[in-house]
Amino acid sequence: MQEILKQIDLQDCPLCNGPSLLEEENGWCFYVMCMDCGCRTAEIPYKTPEQRLKAARDAAHLWNIGKVLPSTPGE
């Protein structure tokens, strides 16, 4: 995971400017979330080790362009 984090630049949260975190979910997807307000991107799945880095980059891209799901009641 450290090698992936070195290759990916994450901006602060597009909603609250809080710190962002790239997460890997049990070896099948990546998403980015805000550690302050809890908003996040959709999960970007991968099936092979070759697709893993692309999935992480795609999740970071969605975050950096502001495509996030707010963490609000009833979402």
Distance bins in CASP14 RR format, pairs under 12 A and 6 or more apart:
PFRMAT RR
TARGET T0000
AUTHOR 0000-0000-0000
RMODE 2
METHOD distances of the structure
MODEL  1
1 7 0 0 0 0 0 1 0 0 0 0 0
1 8 0 0 0 0 0 1 0 0 0 0 0
1 21 0 0 0 0 0 1 0 0 0 0 0
1 22 0 0 0 0 1 0 0 0 0 0 0
1 23 0 0 0 0 1 0 0 0 0 0 0
1 24 1 0 0 1 0 0 0 0 0 0 0
1 27 0 0 0 0 0 1 0 0 0 0 0
1 30 0 0 0 0 1 0 0 0 0 0 0
1 52 0 0 0 0 1 0 0 0 0 0 0
1 53 0 0 0 0 0 1 0 0 0 0 0
1 56 0 0 0 0 1 0 0 0 0 0 0
2 8 0 0 0 0 0 1 0 0 0 0 0
2 22 0 0 0 0 0 1 0 0 0 0 0
2 24 0 0 0 0 0 1 0 0 0 0 0
2 56 0 0 0 0 0 1 0 0 0 0 0
3 52 0 0 0 0 0 1 0 0 0 0 0
3 53 0 0 0 0 1 0 0 0 0 0 0
3 56 0 0 0 0 0 1 0 0 0 0 0
4 10 0 0 0 0 0 1 0 0 0 0 0
4 22 1 0 0 1 0 0 0 0 0 0 0
4 23 0 0 0 0 0 1 0 0 0 0 0
4 24 0 0 0 0 1 0 0 0 0 0 0
4 30 0 0 0 0 1 0 0 0 0 0 0
4 46 0 0 0 0 0 1 0 0 0 0 0
4 49 0 0 0 0 0 1 0 0 0 0 0
4 52 1 0 0 1 0 0 0 0 0 0 0
4 53 1 0 0 1 0 0 0 0 0 0 0
4 54 0 0 0 0 0 1 0 0 0 0 0
4 55 0 0 0 0 1 0 0 0 0 0 0
4 56 1 0 1 0 0 0 0 0 0 0 0
4 57 0 0 0 0 1 0 0 0 0 0 0
4 59 0 0 0 0 0 1 0 0 0 0 0
4 60 0 0 0 0 1 0 0 0 0 0 0
5 20 0 0 0 0 0 1 0 0 0 0 0
5 21 0 0 0 0 0 1 0 0 0 0 0
5 22 1 0 0 1 0 0 0 0 0 0 0
5 23 0 0 0 0 0 1 0 0 0 0 0
5 24 0 0 0 0 0 1 0 0 0 0 0
5 30 0 0 0 0 0 1 0 0 0 0 0
5 32 0 0 0 0 0 1 0 0 0 0 0
5 53 0 0 0 0 0 1 0 0 0 0 0
5 56 0 0 0 0 1 0 0 0 0 0 0
5 57 0 0 0 0 0 1 0 0 0 0 0
5 60 0 0 0 0 1 0 0 0 0 0 0
6 22 0 0 0 0 0 1 0 0 0 0 0
6 53 0 0 0 0 0 1 0 0 0 0 0
6 56 0 0 0 0 0 1 0 0 0 0 0
7 22 0 0 0 0 0 1 0 0 0 0 0
7 52 0 0 0 0 0 1 0 0 0 0 0
7 53 1 0 0 1 0 0 0 0 0 0 0
7 54 0 0 0 0 0 1 0 0 0 0 0
7 56 0 0 0 0 1 0 0 0 0 0 0
7 57 1 0 0 1 0 0 0 0 0 0 0
7 60 0 0 0 0 1 0 0 0 0 0 0
8 20 0 0 0 0 0 1 0 0 0 0 0
8 21 0 0 0 0 0 1 0 0 0 0 0
8 22 1 0 0 1 0 0 0 0 0 0 0
8 24 0 0 0 0 0 1 0 0 0 0 0
8 30 0 0 0 0 1 0 0 0 0 0 0
8 32 0 0 0 0 1 0 0 0 0 0 0
8 52 0 0 0 0 0 1 0 0 0 0 0
8 53 0 0 0 0 1 0 0 0 0 0 0
8 54 0 0 0 0 0 1 0 0 0 0 0
8 55 0 0 0 0 0 1 0 0 0 0 0
8 56 1 0 1 0 0 0 0 0 0 0 0
8 57 1 0 0 1 0 0 0 0 0 0 0
8 58 0 0 0 0 0 1 0 0 0 0 0
8 59 0 0 0 0 1 0 0 0 0 0 0
8 60 1 0 1 0 0 0 0 0 0 0 0
8 61 0 0 0 0 1 0 0 0 0 0 0
8 63 0 0 0 0 1 0 0 0 0 0 0
8 64 0 0 0 0 1 0 0 0 0 0 0
9 20 0 0 0 0 0 1 0 0 0 0 0
9 22 0 0 0 0 0 1 0 0 0 0 0
9 32 0 0 0 0 0 1 0 0 0 0 0
9 56 0 0 0 0 0 1 0 0 0 0 0
9 57 0 0 0 0 0 1 0 0 0 0 0
9 60 1 0 0 1 0 0 0 0 0 0 0
9 61 0 0 0 0 0 1 0 0 0 0 0
9 63 0 0 0 0 0 1 0 0 0 0 0
9 64 1 0 0 1 0 0 0 0 0 0 0
10 18 0 0 0 0 0 1 0 0 0 0 0
10 19 0 0 0 0 1 0 0 0 0 0 0
10 20 1 0 1 0 0 0 0 0 0 0 0
10 21 1 0 0 1 0 0 0 0 0 0 0
10 22 1 0 0 1 0 0 0 0 0 0 0
10 23 0 0 0 0 0 1 0 0 0 0 0
10 30 0 0 0 0 0 1 0 0 0 0 0
10 31 0 0 0 0 0 1 0 0 0 0 0
10 32 1 0 0 1 0 0 0 0 0 0 0
10 33 0 0 0 0 0 1 0 0 0 0 0
10 34 0 0 0 0 0 1 0 0 0 0 0
10 35 0 0 0 0 0 1 0 0 0 0 0
10 41 0 0 0 0 0 1 0 0 0 0 0
10 56 0 0 0 0 0 1 0 0 0 0 0
10 57 0 0 0 0 0 1 0 0 0 0 0
10 59 0 0 0 0 1 0 0 0 0 0 0
10 60 1 0 1 0 0 0 0 0 0 0 0
10 61 0 0 0 0 0 1 0 0 0 0 0
10 62 0 0 0 0 0 1 0 0 0 0 0
10 63 1 0 0 1 0 0 0 0 0 0 0
10 64 1 0 0 1 0 0 0 0 0 0 0
10 65 0 0 0 0 0 1 0 0 0 0 0
10 66 0 0 0 0 0 1 0 0 0 0 0
10 68 0 0 0 0 0 1 0 0 0 0 0
11 17 0 0 0 0 1 0 0 0 0 0 0
11 18 0 0 0 0 1 0 0 0 0 0 0
11 19 0 0 0 0 0 1 0 0 0 0 0
11 20 1 0 0 1 0 0 0 0 0 0 0
11 22 0 0 0 0 0 1 0 0 0 0 0
11 32 0 0 0 0 1 0 0 0 0 0 0
11 34 0 0 0 0 0 1 0 0 0 0 0
11 60 0 0 0 0 1 0 0 0 0 0 0
11 61 0 0 0 0 0 1 0 0 0 0 0
11 62 0 0 0 0 0 1 0 0 0 0 0
11 63 1 0 0 1 0 0 0 0 0 0 0
11 64 1 0 1 0 0 0 0 0 0 0 0
11 65 0 0 0 0 1 0 0 0 0 0 0
11 66 0 0 0 0 1 0 0 0 0 0 0
11 68 0 0 0 0 0 1 0 0 0 0 0
12 18 1 0 1 0 0 0 0 0 0 0 0
12 19 1 0 0 1 0 0 0 0 0 0 0
12 20 1 0 0 1 0 0 0 0 0 0 0
12 21 0 0 0 0 0 1 0 0 0 0 0
12 32 0 0 0 0 0 1 0 0 0 0 0
12 34 0 0 0 0 1 0 0 0 0 0 0
12 35 0 0 0 0 0 1 0 0 0 0 0
12 36 0 0 0 0 1 0 0 0 0 0 0
12 37 0 0 0 0 0 1 0 0 0 0 0
12 39 0 0 0 0 0 1 0 0 0 0 0
12 63 0 0 0 0 1 0 0 0 0 0 0
12 64 0 0 0 0 1 0 0 0 0 0 0
12 66 0 0 0 0 0 1 0 0 0 0 0
12 68 0 0 0 0 0 1 0 0 0 0 0
13 19 1 0 0 1 0 0 0 0 0 0 0
13 20 1 0 1 0 0 0 0 0 0 0 0
13 21 0 0 0 0 0 1 0 0 0 0 0
13 32 0 0 0 0 1 0 0 0 0 0 0
13 33 0 0 0 0 1 0 0 0 0 0 0
13 34 1 1 0 0 0 0 0 0 0 0 0
13 35 0 0 0 0 1 0 0 0 0 0 0
13 36 1 0 0 1 0 0 0 0 0 0 0
13 37 1 0 0 1 0 0 0 0 0 0 0
13 38 0 0 0 0 1 0 0 0 0 0 0
13 39 1 0 0 1 0 0 0 0 0 0 0
13 40 0 0 0 0 1 0 0 0 0 0 0
13 41 0 0 0 0 0 1 0 0 0 0 0
13 63 0 0 0 0 1 0 0 0 0 0 0
13 64 0 0 0 0 0 1 0 0 0 0 0
13 66 0 0 0 0 1 0 0 0 0 0 0
13 68 1 0 0 1 0 0 0 0 0 0 0
13 70 0 0 0 0 0 1 0 0 0 0 0
13 71 0 0 0 0 0 1 0 0 0 0 0
14 20 0 0 0 0 1 0 0 0 0 0 0
14 32 0 0 0 0 0 1 0 0 0 0 0
14 33 0 0 0 0 0 1 0 0 0 0 0
14 34 0 0 0 0 1 0 0 0 0 0 0
14 37 0 0 0 0 0 1 0 0 0 0 0
14 39 1 0 0 1 0 0 0 0 0 0 0
14 40 0 0 0 0 0 1 0 0 0 0 0
14 41 0 0 0 0 0 1 0 0 0 0 0
14 62 0 0 0 0 0 1 0 0 0 0 0
14 63 1 0 0 1 0 0 0 0 0 0 0
14 64 0 0 0 0 1 0 0 0 0 0 0
14 65 0 0 0 0 1 0 0 0 0 0 0
14 66 1 0 1 0 0 0 0 0 0 0 0
14 67 0 0 0 0 1 0 0 0 0 0 0
14 68 1 0 1 0 0 0 0 0 0 0 0
14 69 0 0 0 0 0 1 0 0 0 0 0
14 70 0 0 0 0 0 1 0 0 0 0 0
15 33 0 0 0 0 0 1 0 0 0 0 0
15 34 1 0 0 1 0 0 0 0 0 0 0
15 36 0 0 0 0 1 0 0 0 0 0 0
15 37 1 0 1 0 0 0 0 0 0 0 0
15 38 0 0 0 0 1 0 0 0 0 0 0
15 39 1 0 1 0 0 0 0 0 0 0 0
15 40 0 0 0 0 0 1 0 0 0 0 0
15 41 0 0 0 0 0 1 0 0 0 0 0
15 63 0 0 0 0 0 1 0 0 0 0 0
15 66 0 0 0 0 1 0 0 0 0 0 0
15 67 0 0 0 0 0 1 0 0 0 0 0
15 68 1 0 0 1 0 0 0 0 0 0 0
15 69 0 0 0 0 0 1 0 0 0 0 0
15 70 1 0 0 1 0 0 0 0 0 0 0
15 71 0 0 0 0 1 0 0 0 0 0 0
15 72 0 0 0 0 0 1 0 0 0 0 0
16 33 0 0 0 0 0 1 0 0 0 0 0
16 34 1 0 0 1 0 0 0 0 0 0 0
16 35 0 0 0 0 0 1 0 0 0 0 0
16 36 1 0 1 0 0 0 0 0 0 0 0
16 37 1 0 1 0 0 0 0 0 0 0 0
16 38 0 0 0 0 1 0 0 0 0 0 0
16 39 1 0 0 1 0 0 0 0 0 0 0
16 68 0 0 0 0 0 1 0 0 0 0 0
16 70 0 0 0 0 1 0 0 0 0 0 0
16 71 0 0 0 0 0 1 0 0 0 0 0
17 34 0 0 0 0 1 0 0 0 0 0 0
17 35 0 0 0 0 0 1 0 0 0 0 0
17 36 0 0 0 0 1 0 0 0 0 0 0
17 37 0 0 0 0 1 0 0 0 0 0 0
17 39 0 0 0 0 0 1 0 0 0 0 0
18 32 0 0 0 0 0 1 0 0 0 0 0
18 33 0 0 0 0 0 1 0 0 0 0 0
18 34 1 0 1 0 0 0 0 0 0 0 0
18 35 1 0 0 1 0 0 0 0 0 0 0
18 36 1 0 1 0 0 0 0 0 0 0 0
18 37 1 0 0 1 0 0 0 0 0 0 0
18 38 0 0 0 0 1 0 0 0 0 0 0
18 39 0 0 0 0 1 0 0 0 0 0 0
18 63 0 0 0 0 0 1 0 0 0 0 0
18 68 0 0 0 0 0 1 0 0 0 0 0
19 32 0 0 0 0 0 1 0 0 0 0 0
19 33 0 0 0 0 1 0 0 0 0 0 0
19 34 1 0 0 1 0 0 0 0 0 0 0
19 35 1 0 1 0 0 0 0 0 0 0 0
19 36 1 0 0 1 0 0 0 0 0 0 0
19 37 0 0 0 0 0 1 0 0 0 0 0
19 38 0 0 0 0 0 1 0 0 0 0 0
19 63 0 0 0 0 0 1 0 0 0 0 0
20 31 0 0 0 0 0 1 0 0 0 0 0
20 32 1 0 1 0 0 0 0 0 0 0 0
20 33 1 0 0 1 0 0 0 0 0 0 0
20 34 1 0 1 0 0 0 0 0 0 0 0
20 35 1 0 0 1 0 0 0 0 0 0 0
20 36 0 0 0 0 1 0 0 0 0 0 0
20 37 0 0 0 0 0 1 0 0 0 0 0
20 38 0 0 0 0 0 1 0 0 0 0 0
20 39 0 0 0 0 1 0 0 0 0 0 0
20 40 0 0 0 0 1 0 0 0 0 0 0
20 41 0 0 0 0 1 0 0 0 0 0 0
20 59 0 0 0 0 0 1 0 0 0 0 0
20 60 0 0 0 0 1 0 0 0 0 0 0
20 62 0 0 0 0 0 1 0 0 0 0 0
20 63 1 0 0 1 0 0 0 0 0 0 0
20 64 0 0 0 0 1 0 0 0 0 0 0
20 66 0 0 0 0 0 1 0 0 0 0 0
20 68 0 0 0 0 1 0 0 0 0 0 0
21 30 0 0 0 0 0 1 0 0 0 0 0
21 31 0 0 0 0 1 0 0 0 0 0 0
21 32 1 0 0 1 0 0 0 0 0 0 0
21 33 1 0 1 0 0 0 0 0 0 0 0
21 34 1 0 0 1 0 0 0 0 0 0 0
21 35 1 0 1 0 0 0 0 0 0 0 0
21 36 0 0 0 0 0 1 0 0 0 0 0
21 38 0 0 0 0 1 0 0 0 0 0 0
21 39 0 0 0 0 0 1 0 0 0 0 0
21 40 0 0 0 0 1 0 0 0 0 0 0
21 41 0 0 0 0 0 1 0 0 0 0 0
21 59 0 0 0 0 0 1 0 0 0 0 0
21 60 0 0 0 0 0 1 0 0 0 0 0
21 63 0 0 0 0 1 0 0 0 0 0 0
22 29 0 0 0 0 0 1 0 0 0 0 0
22 30 1 0 0 1 0 0 0 0 0 0 0
22 31 1 0 0 1 0 0 0 0 0 0 0
22 32 1 0 1 0 0 0 0 0 0 0 0
22 33 0 0 0 0 1 0 0 0 0 0 0
22 34 0 0 0 0 0 1 0 0 0 0 0
22 35 0 0 0 0 0 1 0 0 0 0 0
22 40 0 0 0 0 0 1 0 0 0 0 0
22 41 0 0 0 0 1 0 0 0 0 0 0
22 44 0 0 0 0 0 1 0 0 0 0 0
22 53 0 0 0 0 0 1 0 0 0 0 0
22 55 0 0 0 0 0 1 0 0 0 0 0
22 56 1 0 0 1 0 0 0 0 0 0 0
22 57 0 0 0 0 1 0 0 0 0 0 0
22 58 0 0 0 0 0 1 0 0 0 0 0
22 59 1 0 0 1 0 0 0 0 0 0 0
22 60 1 0 0 1 0 0 0 0 0 0 0
22 61 0 0 0 0 0 1 0 0 0 0 0
22 62 0 0 0 0 0 1 0 0 0 0 0
22 63 0 0 0 0 1 0 0 0 0 0 0
22 64 0 0 0 0 0 1 0 0 0 0 0
23 29 0 0 0 0 1 0 0 0 0 0 0
23 30 1 0 0 1 0 0 0 0 0 0 0
23 31 1 0 1 0 0 0 0 0 0 0 0
23 32 1 0 0 1 0 0 0 0 0 0 0
23 33 1 0 0 1 0 0 0 0 0 0 0
23 34 0 0 0 0 0 1 0 0 0 0 0
23 35 0 0 0 0 0 1 0 0 0 0 0
23 38 0 0 0 0 0 1 0 0 0 0 0
23 40 0 0 0 0 1 0 0 0 0 0 0
23 41 0 0 0 0 1 0 0 0 0 0 0
23 43 0 0 0 0 1 0 0 0 0 0 0
23 44 0 0 0 0 0 1 0 0 0 0 0
23 55 0 0 0 0 0 1 0 0 0 0 0
23 56 0 0 0 0 1 0 0 0 0 0 0
23 59 0 0 0 0 1 0 0 0 0 0 0
23 60 0 0 0 0 0 1 0 0 0 0 0
23 63 0 0 0 0 0 1 0 0 0 0 0
24 30 1 0 1 0 0 0 0 0 0 0 0
24 31 0 0 0 0 1 0 0 0 0 0 0
24 32 0 0 0 0 0 1 0 0 0 0 0
24 33 0 0 0 0 0 1 0 0 0 0 0
24 43 0 0 0 0 0 1 0 0 0 0 0
24 44 0 0 0 0 0 1 0 0 0 0 0
24 45 0 0 0 0 0 1 0 0 0 0 0
24 46 0 0 0 0 1 0 0 0 0 0 0
24 52 0 0 0 0 1 0 0 0 0 0 0
24 53 0 0 0 0 0 1 0 0 0 0 0
24 55 0 0 0 0 1 0 0 0 0 0 0
24 56 1 0 0 1 0 0 0 0 0 0 0
24 59 0 0 0 0 1 0 0 0 0 0 0
25 31 1 0 0 1 0 0 0 0 0 0 0
25 32 0 0 0 0 0 1 0 0 0 0 0
25 33 0 0 0 0 0 1 0 0 0 0 0
25 40 0 0 0 0 0 1 0 0 0 0 0
25 41 0 0 0 0 0 1 0 0 0 0 0
25 42 0 0 0 0 0 1 0 0 0 0 0
25 43 1 0 0 1 0 0 0 0 0 0 0
25 44 0 0 0 0 1 0 0 0 0 0 0
25 45 0 0 0 0 1 0 0 0 0 0 0
25 46 0 0 0 0 0 1 0 0 0 0 0
25 55 0 0 0 0 0 1 0 0 0 0 0
25 56 0 0 0 0 0 1 0 0 0 0 0
25 59 0 0 0 0 0 1 0 0 0 0 0
26 43 0 0 0 0 0 1 0 0 0 0 0
26 45 0 0 0 0 0 1 0 0 0 0 0
26 46 0 0 0 0 0 1 0 0 0 0 0
27 43 0 0 0 0 0 1 0 0 0 0 0
27 44 0 0 0 0 0 1 0 0 0 0 0
27 45 0 0 0 0 1 0 0 0 0 0 0
27 46 1 0 0 1 0 0 0 0 0 0 0
27 47 0 0 0 0 1 0 0 0 0 0 0
27 48 0 0 0 0 0 1 0 0 0 0 0
27 49 0 0 0 0 0 1 0 0 0 0 0
27 51 0 0 0 0 0 1 0 0 0 0 0
27 52 0 0 0 0 1 0 0 0 0 0 0
27 55 0 0 0 0 1 0 0 0 0 0 0
27 56 0 0 0 0 0 1 0 0 0 0 0
28 43 0 0 0 0 1 0 0 0 0 0 0
28 44 0 0 0 0 1 0 0 0 0 0 0
28 45 1 0 1 0 0 0 0 0 0 0 0
28 46 1 0 0 1 0 0 0 0 0 0 0
28 47 1 0 0 1 0 0 0 0 0 0 0
28 48 0 0 0 0 0 1 0 0 0 0 0
28 51 0 0 0 0 0 1 0 0 0 0 0
28 52 0 0 0 0 1 0 0 0 0 0 0
28 55 0 0 0 0 1 0 0 0 0 0 0
29 40 0 0 0 0 0 1 0 0 0 0 0
29 41 0 0 0 0 0 1 0 0 0 0 0
29 42 0 0 0 0 1 0 0 0 0 0 0
29 43 1 0 1 0 0 0 0 0 0 0 0
29 44 1 0 1 0 0 0 0 0 0 0 0
29 45 1 0 1 0 0 0 0 0 0 0 0
29 46 1 0 0 1 0 0 0 0 0 0 0
29 47 0 0 0 0 0 1 0 0 0 0 0
29 51 0 0 0 0 0 1 0 0 0 0 0
29 52 0 0 0 0 1 0 0 0 0 0 0
29 54 0 0 0 0 0 1 0 0 0 0 0
29 55 1 0 0 1 0 0 0 0 0 0 0
29 56 0 0 0 0 1 0 0 0 0 0 0
29 58 0 0 0 0 0 1 0 0 0 0 0
29 59 0 0 0 0 1 0 0 0 0 0 0
30 40 0 0 0 0 0 1 0 0 0 0 0
30 41 0 0 0 0 1 0 0 0 0 0 0
30 42 0 0 0 0 0 1 0 0 0 0 0
30 43 1 0 0 1 0 0 0 0 0 0 0
30 44 1 0 1 0 0 0 0 0 0 0 0
30 45 0 0 0 0 1 0 0 0 0 0 0
30 46 1 0 0 1 0 0 0 0 0 0 0
30 51 0 0 0 0 0 1 0 0 0 0 0
30 52 0 0 0 0 1 0 0 0 0 0 0
30 53 0 0 0 0 1 0 0 0 0 0 0
30 54 0 0 0 0 1 0 0 0 0 0 0
30 55 1 0 1 0 0 0 0 0 0 0 0
30 56 1 0 1 0 0 0 0 0 0 0 0
30 57 0 0 0 0 1 0 0 0 0 0 0
30 58 1 0 0 1 0 0 0 0 0 0 0
30 59 1 0 1 0 0 0 0 0 0 0 0
30 60 0 0 0 0 1 0 0 0 0 0 0
30 61 0 0 0 0 0 1 0 0 0 0 0
30 62 0 0 0 0 0 1 0 0 0 0 0
30 63 0 0 0 0 0 1 0 0 0 0 0
31 38 0 0 0 0 0 1 0 0 0 0 0
31 39 0 0 0 0 0 1 0 0 0 0 0
31 40 1 0 1 0 0 0 0 0 0 0 0
31 41 1 0 1 0 0 0 0 0 0 0 0
31 42 1 0 0 1 0 0 0 0 0 0 0
31 43 1 0 1 0 0 0 0 0 0 0 0
31 44 1 0 0 1 0 0 0 0 0 0 0
31 45 0 0 0 0 0 1 0 0 0 0 0
31 46 0 0 0 0 0 1 0 0 0 0 0
31 55 0 0 0 0 1 0 0 0 0 0 0
31 56 0 0 0 0 1 0 0 0 0 0 0
31 58 0 0 0 0 0 1 0 0 0 0 0
31 59 1 0 1 0 0 0 0 0 0 0 0
31 60 0 0 0 0 1 0 0 0 0 0 0
31 62 0 0 0 0 1 0 0 0 0 0 0
31 63 0 0 0 0 1 0 0 0 0 0 0
31 67 0 0 0 0 0 1 0 0 0 0 0
31 68 0 0 0 0 1 0 0 0 0 0 0
31 69 0 0 0 0 1 0 0 0 0 0 0
32 38 0 0 0 0 0 1 0 0 0 0 0
32 39 0 0 0 0 1 0 0 0 0 0 0
32 40 1 0 0 1 0 0 0 0 0 0 0
32 41 1 0 1 0 0 0 0 0 0 0 0
32 42 0 0 0 0 1 0 0 0 0 0 0
32 43 0 0 0 0 0 1 0 0 0 0 0
32 44 0 0 0 0 1 0 0 0 0 0 0
32 55 0 0 0 0 0 1 0 0 0 0 0
32 56 0 0 0 0 1 0 0 0 0 0 0
32 57 0 0 0 0 0 1 0 0 0 0 0
32 58 0 0 0 0 0 1 0 0 0 0 0
32 59 1 0 1 0 0 0 0 0 0 0 0
32 60 1 0 0 1 0 0 0 0 0 0 0
32 61 0 0 0 0 1 0 0 0 0 0 0
32 62 1 0 0 1 0 0 0 0 0 0 0
32 63 1 1 0 0 0 0 0 0 0 0 0
32 64 0 0 0 0 1 0 0 0 0 0 0
32 65 0 0 0 0 0 1 0 0 0 0 0
32 66 0 0 0 0 0 1 0 0 0 0 0
32 67 0 0 0 0 0 1 0 0 0 0 0
32 68 0 0 0 0 1 0 0 0 0 0 0
32 69 0 0 0 0 0 1 0 0 0 0 0
33 39 1 0 0 1 0 0 0 0 0 0 0
33 40 1 1 0 0 0 0 0 0 0 0 0
33 41 1 0 0 1 0 0 0 0 0 0 0
33 42 0 0 0 0 0 1 0 0 0 0 0
33 43 0 0 0 0 0 1 0 0 0 0 0
33 59 0 0 0 0 1 0 0 0 0 0 0
33 60 0 0 0 0 0 1 0 0 0 0 0
33 62 0 0 0 0 0 1 0 0 0 0 0
33 63 0 0 0 0 1 0 0 0 0 0 0
33 68 0 0 0 0 1 0 0 0 0 0 0
33 69 0 0 0 0 1 0 0 0 0 0 0
33 70 0 0 0 0 0 1 0 0 0 0 0
33 71 0 0 0 0 1 0 0 0 0 0 0
34 40 1 0 0 1 0 0 0 0 0 0 0
34 41 0 0 0 0 0 1 0 0 0 0 0
34 63 0 0 0 0 1 0 0 0 0 0 0
34 66 0 0 0 0 0 1 0 0 0 0 0
34 68 1 0 0 1 0 0 0 0 0 0 0
34 69 0 0 0 0 0 1 0 0 0 0 0
34 70 0 0 0 0 1 0 0 0 0 0 0
34 71 1 0 0 1 0 0 0 0 0 0 0
35 71 0 0 0 0 0 1 0 0 0 0 0
36 71 0 0 0 0 0 1 0 0 0 0 0
37 68 0 0 0 0 1 0 0 0 0 0 0
37 69 0 0 0 0 0 1 0 0 0 0 0
37 70 1 0 0 1 0 0 0 0 0 0 0
37 71 1 0 0 1 0 0 0 0 0 0 0
37 72 0 0 0 0 1 0 0 0 0 0 0
38 68 0 0 0 0 1 0 0 0 0 0 0
38 69 0 0 0 0 1 0 0 0 0 0 0
38 70 0 0 0 0 1 0 0 0 0 0 0
38 71 1 0 1 0 0 0 0 0 0 0 0
38 72 0 0 0 0 1 0 0 0 0 0 0
38 75 0 0 0 0 0 1 0 0 0 0 0
39 62 0 0 0 0 0 1 0 0 0 0 0
39 63 0 0 0 0 1 0 0 0 0 0 0
39 66 0 0 0 0 1 0 0 0 0 0 0
39 67 0 0 0 0 0 1 0 0 0 0 0
39 68 1 0 1 0 0 0 0 0 0 0 0
39 69 1 0 0 1 0 0 0 0 0 0 0
39 70 1 0 1 0 0 0 0 0 0 0 0
39 71 1 0 1 0 0 0 0 0 0 0 0
39 72 0 0 0 0 1 0 0 0 0 0 0
39 75 0 0 0 0 1 0 0 0 0 0 0
40 59 0 0 0 0 1 0 0 0 0 0 0
40 62 0 0 0 0 1 0 0 0 0 0 0
40 63 0 0 0 0 1 0 0 0 0 0 0
40 66 0 0 0 0 0 1 0 0 0 0 0
40 67 0 0 0 0 0 1 0 0 0 0 0
40 68 1 0 0 1 0 0 0 0 0 0 0
40 69 1 0 1 0 0 0 0 0 0 0 0
40 70 0 0 0 0 1 0 0 0 0 0 0
40 71 1 0 0 1 0 0 0 0 0 0 0
40 72 0 0 0 0 0 1 0 0 0 0 0
40 75 0 0 0 0 0 1 0 0 0 0 0
41 55 0 0 0 0 0 1 0 0 0 0 0
41 56 0 0 0 0 0 1 0 0 0 0 0
41 57 0 0 0 0 0 1 0 0 0 0 0
41 58 0 0 0 0 1 0 0 0 0 0 0
41 59 1 0 1 0 0 0 0 0 0 0 0
41 60 0 0 0 0 1 0 0 0 0 0 0
41 61 0 0 0 0 1 0 0 0 0 0 0
41 62 1 0 1 0 0 0 0 0 0 0 0
41 63 1 0 1 0 0 0 0 0 0 0 0
41 64 0 0 0 0 1 0 0 0 0 0 0
41 65 0 0 0 0 1 0 0 0 0 0 0
41 66 0 0 0 0 1 0 0 0 0 0 0
41 67 1 0 0 1 0 0 0 0 0 0 0
41 68 1 0 1 0 0 0 0 0 0 0 0
41 69 1 0 0 1 0 0 0 0 0 0 0
41 70 0 0 0 0 0 1 0 0 0 0 0
41 71 0 0 0 0 0 1 0 0 0 0 0
42 55 0 0 0 0 0 1 0 0 0 0 0
42 58 0 0 0 0 1 0 0 0 0 0 0
42 59 0 0 0 0 1 0 0 0 0 0 0
42 61 0 0 0 0 0 1 0 0 0 0 0
42 62 1 0 0 1 0 0 0 0 0 0 0
42 63 0 0 0 0 0 1 0 0 0 0 0
42 66 0 0 0 0 0 1 0 0 0 0 0
42 67 1 0 0 1 0 0 0 0 0 0 0
42 68 0 0 0 0 1 0 0 0 0 0 0
42 69 1 0 0 1 0 0 0 0 0 0 0
43 55 0 0 0 0 1 0 0 0 0 0 0
43 56 0 0 0 0 0 1 0 0 0 0 0
43 58 0 0 0 0 0 1 0 0 0 0 0
43 59 1 0 0 1 0 0 0 0 0 0 0
43 62 0 0 0 0 0 1 0 0 0 0 0
43 69 0 0 0 0 0 1 0 0 0 0 0
44 51 0 0 0 0 1 0 0 0 0 0 0
44 52 0 0 0 0 0 1 0 0 0 0 0
44 53 0 0 0 0 0 1 0 0 0 0 0
44 54 0 0 0 0 1 0 0 0 0 0 0
44 55 1 0 1 0 0 0 0 0 0 0 0
44 56 1 0 0 1 0 0 0 0 0 0 0
44 57 0 0 0 0 1 0 0 0 0 0 0
44 58 1 0 1 0 0 0 0 0 0 0 0
44 59 1 0 1 0 0 0 0 0 0 0 0
44 60 0 0 0 0 1 0 0 0 0 0 0
44 61 0 0 0 0 1 0 0 0 0 0 0
44 62 1 0 0 1 0 0 0 0 0 0 0
44 63 0 0 0 0 0 1 0 0 0 0 0
44 67 0 0 0 0 0 1 0 0 0 0 0
45 51 0 0 0 0 1 0 0 0 0 0 0
45 52 0 0 0 0 0 1 0 0 0 0 0
45 54 0 0 0 0 0 1 0 0 0 0 0
45 55 1 0 0 1 0 0 0 0 0 0 0
45 56 0 0 0 0 0 1 0 0 0 0 0
45 58 0 0 0 0 1 0 0 0 0 0 0
45 59 0 0 0 0 0 1 0 0 0 0 0
46 52 1 0 1 0 0 0 0 0 0 0 0
46 53 0 0 0 0 1 0 0 0 0 0 0
46 54 1 0 0 1 0 0 0 0 0 0 0
46 55 1 1 0 0 0 0 0 0 0 0 0
46 56 0 0 0 0 1 0 0 0 0 0 0
46 57 0 0 0 0 0 1 0 0 0 0 0
46 58 0 0 0 0 1 0 0 0 0 0 0
46 59 0 0 0 0 0 1 0 0 0 0 0
47 54 0 0 0 0 0 1 0 0 0 0 0
47 55 0 0 0 0 1 0 0 0 0 0 0
48 54 0 0 0 0 1 0 0 0 0 0 0
48 55 0 0 0 0 0 1 0 0 0 0 0
49 55 0 0 0 0 0 1 0 0 0 0 0
49 56 0 0 0 0 0 1 0 0 0 0 0
51 57 0 0 0 0 0 1 0 0 0 0 0
51 58 0 0 0 0 1 0 0 0 0 0 0
52 58 0 0 0 0 0 1 0 0 0 0 0
52 59 0 0 0 0 0 1 0 0 0 0 0
53 59 0 0 0 0 0 1 0 0 0 0 0
53 60 0 0 0 0 0 1 0 0 0 0 0
54 60 0 0 0 0 0 1 0 0 0 0 0
54 61 0 0 0 0 0 1 0 0 0 0 0
55 61 0 0 0 0 0 1 0 0 0 0 0
55 62 0 0 0 0 0 1 0 0 0 0 0
56 62 0 0 0 0 0 1 0 0 0 0 0
56 63 0 0 0 0 0 1 0 0 0 0 0
57 63 0 0 0 0 0 1 0 0 0 0 0
57 64 0 0 0 0 0 1 0 0 0 0 0
58 64 0 0 0 0 0 1 0 0 0 0 0
58 65 0 0 0 0 0 1 0 0 0 0 0
58 67 0 0 0 0 0 1 0 0 0 0 0
59 65 0 0 0 0 0 1 0 0 0 0 0
59 66 0 0 0 0 0 1 0 0 0 0 0
59 67 0 0 0 0 1 0 0 0 0 0 0
59 68 0 0 0 0 0 1 0 0 0 0 0
60 66 0 0 0 0 0 1 0 0 0 0 0
60 67 0 0 0 0 0 1 0 0 0 0 0
60 68 0 0 0 0 0 1 0 0 0 0 0
61 67 0 0 0 0 1 0 0 0 0 0 0
61 68 0 0 0 0 0 1 0 0 0 0 0
62 68 1 0 0 1 0 0 0 0 0 0 0
62 69 0 0 0 0 1 0 0 0 0 0 0
63 69 0 0 0 0 0 1 0 0 0 0 0
68 75 0 0 0 0 0 1 0 0 0 0 0
69 75 1 0 0 1 0 0 0 0 0 0 0
END
